[in-house]
Amino acid sequence: MSQRRAGHVNRCPNCRINNHFCVCVHLNPFEIKTNISLIVHVSELKLTSNTAQFVEKLLPEQAQIFIRGRVNEAFEAEPILARSGRPLFLFPDEDSQEINEDFKAKYPGPYHLIVPDGNWNQAKKVKKREPKFDKIPTVKLAPGLIAEYKLRKAPRPDWVSTFEAAAYAIGAIEGVDPQVRMMSFFRKWVQATLDSRSGNFSLVRESSLGD
């Protein structure tokens, strides 16, 4: 059996990391007030490095994944628009407004975050190609964030992953506690994935001693 095939067989079906580095013990679901709709491009479904899956796993009551880009299958925006909360489209385009205290005072919640997921080219096309999203205000995160996602190379250091974007947006909306809980898991998952890719199984014990 090839090393690649062996790695696939030995993967945890939930976190999709080699069983020796499984992070499911750290995957503790909790609830927030904000609904989150993750619009995931179909090409992301097969990638173990996709981060949207963990937003849904950590926030199963509020986060829901919607797939776009399937061949011969039209994307339906209605189920997303039917969800409760003031809809906000999270993407840093030229018209986006920063989520801060002034924004929340002007546009009070509860909110419904709509988050496109995929590579940057795929994500930026979502709102432009879906006319039913036209009237939804676009929002962005505060400047100065540095991505901690080390599994893919971003065009710029401040271009964060979908998971990080959702975590920091929730932090801006609901306070720091849910952001801290989300990012604590995220850092463990990123490190476990890097350790798994290294093939150095001695790191399993070192990681457990460091928790």
C-alpha positions as CSV (number, residue, x, y, z in Angstrom):
1,M,0.0,0.0,0.0
2,S,1.4,3.5,-0.9
3,Q,2.1,6.0,1.8
4,R,-0.6,8.3,0.4
5,R,-3.2,5.5,0.4
6,A,-2.2,4.4,3.9
7,G,-2.6,8.0,5.2
8,H,-6.1,8.1,3.7
9,V,-7.1,4.8,5.3
10,N,-5.8,5.9,8.7
11,R,-7.6,9.2,8.7
12,C,-10.2,10.2,11.3
13,P,-13.5,10.5,9.4
14,N,-14.5,13.5,11.4
15,C,-11.5,15.9,11.5
16,R,-9.9,14.1,8.5
17,I,-6.4,14.1,10.0
18,N,-4.3,10.9,10.5
19,N,-5.7,9.2,13.6
20,H,-2.5,9.7,15.5
21,F,-3.0,13.4,15.3
22,C,-6.8,13.5,15.6
23,V,-8.1,16.8,17.2
24,C,-11.7,15.7,17.8
25,V,-11.1,15.8,21.6
26,H,-10.7,19.6,21.2
27,L,-13.8,19.9,18.9
28,N,-16.4,21.0,21.5
29,P,-19.5,22.5,20.0
30,F,-21.1,25.6,21.5
31,E,-23.8,28.1,20.7
32,I,-23.8,31.7,19.6
33,K,-26.5,34.2,18.7
34,T,-25.5,34.9,15.1
35,N,-26.5,32.6,12.3
36,I,-23.8,31.8,9.8
37,S,-24.3,30.6,6.2
38,L,-21.1,29.2,4.6
39,I,-21.3,29.2,0.8
40,V,-18.7,26.5,-0.1
41,H,-17.5,25.9,-3.6
42,V,-17.8,22.2,-4.5
43,S,-14.1,21.9,-5.2
44,E,-13.4,22.5,-1.5
45,L,-15.4,19.5,-0.3
46,K,-12.6,17.0,-1.1
47,L,-9.9,19.1,0.5
48,T,-8.8,18.2,4.1
49,S,-7.4,21.7,4.4
50,N,-10.9,23.3,4.0
51,T,-11.8,25.3,7.1
52,A,-15.5,25.9,6.7
53,Q,-16.2,22.4,7.8
54,F,-15.0,23.2,11.3
55,V,-17.2,26.3,11.6
56,E,-20.2,24.1,11.1
57,K,-18.8,21.4,13.5
58,L,-18.1,23.9,16.3
59,L,-21.4,25.8,15.8
60,P,-23.8,23.2,14.7
61,E,-26.9,25.1,15.8
62,Q,-26.0,28.3,14.0
63,A,-23.6,27.5,11.1
64,Q,-24.8,25.7,7.9
65,I,-23.0,24.9,4.7
66,F,-24.5,25.6,1.3
67,I,-22.7,24.1,-1.8
68,R,-22.2,26.1,-5.0
69,G,-20.5,25.2,-8.3
70,R,-21.9,21.7,-8.9
71,V,-22.2,20.8,-12.6
72,N,-25.7,21.1,-14.0
73,E,-27.1,22.2,-10.6
74,A,-28.2,25.8,-10.1
75,F,-27.3,27.5,-6.8
76,E,-30.3,28.4,-4.8
77,A,-30.0,31.5,-2.6
78,E,-33.5,31.3,-1.1
79,P,-32.7,28.9,1.7
80,I,-29.9,31.2,2.8
81,L,-32.1,34.3,2.6
82,A,-34.8,32.6,4.6
83,R,-32.6,32.3,7.7
84,S,-33.2,34.7,10.5
85,G,-31.1,37.7,11.4
86,R,-30.0,40.9,9.6
87,P,-28.0,39.5,6.6
88,L,-24.4,40.7,6.3
89,F,-22.1,39.4,3.5
90,L,-18.6,39.0,4.8
91,F,-16.0,39.9,2.2
92,P,-13.5,42.8,1.9
93,D,-14.6,44.4,-1.3
94,E,-14.5,48.2,-2.1
95,D,-17.9,48.8,-0.6
96,S,-17.6,46.8,2.6
97,Q,-18.0,48.4,6.0
98,E,-16.0,47.4,9.0
99,I,-17.9,45.5,11.8
100,N,-17.3,47.7,14.8
101,E,-19.3,49.4,17.6
102,D,-20.5,52.2,15.3
103,F,-21.7,49.7,12.7
104,K,-23.6,47.7,15.3
105,A,-25.2,50.9,16.7
106,K,-26.3,51.9,13.2
107,Y,-27.4,48.4,12.2
108,P,-28.5,46.5,15.3
109,G,-28.6,42.7,15.3
110,P,-29.2,39.8,15.7
111,Y,-27.2,39.1,12.5
112,H,-26.9,36.5,9.8
113,L,-23.4,36.3,8.4
114,I,-23.1,35.0,4.9
115,V,-19.5,33.8,4.2
116,P,-18.2,32.7,0.8
117,D,-15.7,29.9,0.9
118,G,-13.2,28.7,-1.7
119,N,-10.1,30.2,-3.2
120,W,-10.0,34.0,-3.4
121,N,-11.1,34.1,-7.0
122,Q,-14.1,31.8,-6.3
123,A,-15.1,33.7,-3.1
124,K,-15.1,37.2,-4.7
125,K,-17.4,36.0,-7.5
126,V,-20.2,34.8,-5.2
127,K,-22.0,38.1,-4.6
128,K,-21.5,39.3,-8.2
129,R,-23.0,36.2,-9.6
130,E,-25.9,35.9,-7.2
131,P,-28.3,38.9,-7.9
132,K,-30.4,38.0,-4.9
133,F,-27.5,39.1,-2.7
134,D,-27.3,42.6,-4.3
135,K,-29.1,44.4,-1.5
136,I,-27.2,42.7,1.3
137,P,-24.6,45.0,2.8
138,T,-21.0,43.8,2.6
139,V,-18.9,43.9,5.7
140,K,-15.2,43.3,6.6
141,L,-13.0,42.8,9.6
142,A,-10.9,45.4,11.4
143,P,-7.5,46.0,9.7
144,G,-4.2,44.6,11.1
145,L,-5.1,40.9,11.4
146,I,-2.4,38.4,10.4
147,A,-3.5,35.0,9.1
148,E,-2.5,32.0,11.2
149,Y,-3.5,29.5,8.5
150,K,-0.3,27.8,7.5
151,L,-1.8,25.1,5.3
152,R,-2.2,27.2,2.2
153,K,-0.3,30.2,0.9
154,A,-2.4,33.4,0.8
155,P,-1.6,36.2,-1.7
156,R,-1.3,38.6,1.3
157,P,-0.5,38.0,5.0
158,D,-3.8,39.8,6.1
159,W,-6.0,37.5,3.9
160,V,-7.3,35.1,6.5
161,S,-9.0,31.8,6.0
162,T,-12.8,31.3,6.1
163,F,-12.6,29.9,9.7
164,E,-10.5,32.9,10.9
165,A,-12.8,35.4,9.2
166,A,-15.9,33.8,10.8
167,A,-14.2,33.7,14.2
168,Y,-13.1,37.3,14.1
169,A,-16.4,38.5,12.8
170,I,-18.2,36.7,15.6
171,G,-15.8,38.3,18.0
172,A,-16.6,41.7,16.6
173,I,-20.3,41.0,16.9
174,E,-20.7,39.1,20.1
175,G,-17.5,39.7,22.1
176,V,-14.1,38.0,22.5
177,D,-15.2,34.7,24.2
178,P,-16.5,32.8,21.1
179,Q,-13.6,34.2,19.1
180,V,-11.1,32.8,21.6
181,R,-12.9,29.4,21.7
182,M,-12.9,29.1,17.9
183,M,-9.3,30.2,17.5
184,S,-8.1,27.9,20.2
185,F,-9.4,25.0,18.3
186,F,-8.2,26.4,15.0
187,R,-4.6,26.7,16.2
188,K,-4.6,23.1,17.5
189,W,-6.0,21.8,14.2
190,V,-3.5,23.7,12.1
191,Q,-0.6,22.4,14.2
192,A,-1.9,18.9,14.2
193,T,-2.3,18.9,10.4
194,L,1.3,20.2,10.0
195,D,2.6,17.6,12.3
196,S,0.7,14.9,10.5
197,R,2.1,16.1,7.1
198,S,5.6,15.9,8.6
199,G,5.2,12.2,9.2
200,N,7.1,12.5,12.5
201,F,5.0,10.5,15.0
202,S,7.1,11.5,17.9
203,L,5.3,14.8,17.7
204,V,2.1,13.1,19.0
205,R,3.6,12.6,22.4
206,E,5.2,16.1,22.4
207,S,1.9,17.7,21.5
208,S,-0.1,15.8,24.2
209,L,2.5,16.8,26.8
210,G,2.1,20.5,25.8
211,D,-1.7,20.6,26.2
